[in-house]
């Protein structure tokens, strides 16, 4: 179960790197605007906010990645702590999105399911 948890958390990190790319690099492109349902004017007006938000996603992904590497190289306690912190923050952010904007439930589920499953699997794996 530990391996499953680390794989799921890693997939969540990759998803958050993609979200970083959409928000911080491609925000005003047609692809990003279609993904987030914004017009060209809205994208331009929220560009700085999205740029900053994208980096939050990147930092969470980096946290999980460092945790997975540490875990894999024998620093299991530190690695698990970082994976739990990063994936837990991803899950919490998805929950905030779901509760604050119920119309974005699909997006919240997309960004929150992998890290939540990773947390559960890693926790079970460490307990058994």
Secondary structure, DSSP 4 states (H G I P E B T S, - for coil): -HHHHHHHHHHHHHHHHHHHIIIIISTTSHHHHHHHT--HHHHHHTHHHHHHHHHHHHHHHHHHHHHHHHHHTT-HHHHHHHHHHHHHHHHHHHHHHHHH-GGGHHHHHHHHHHHHHHHHHHHHHHH-
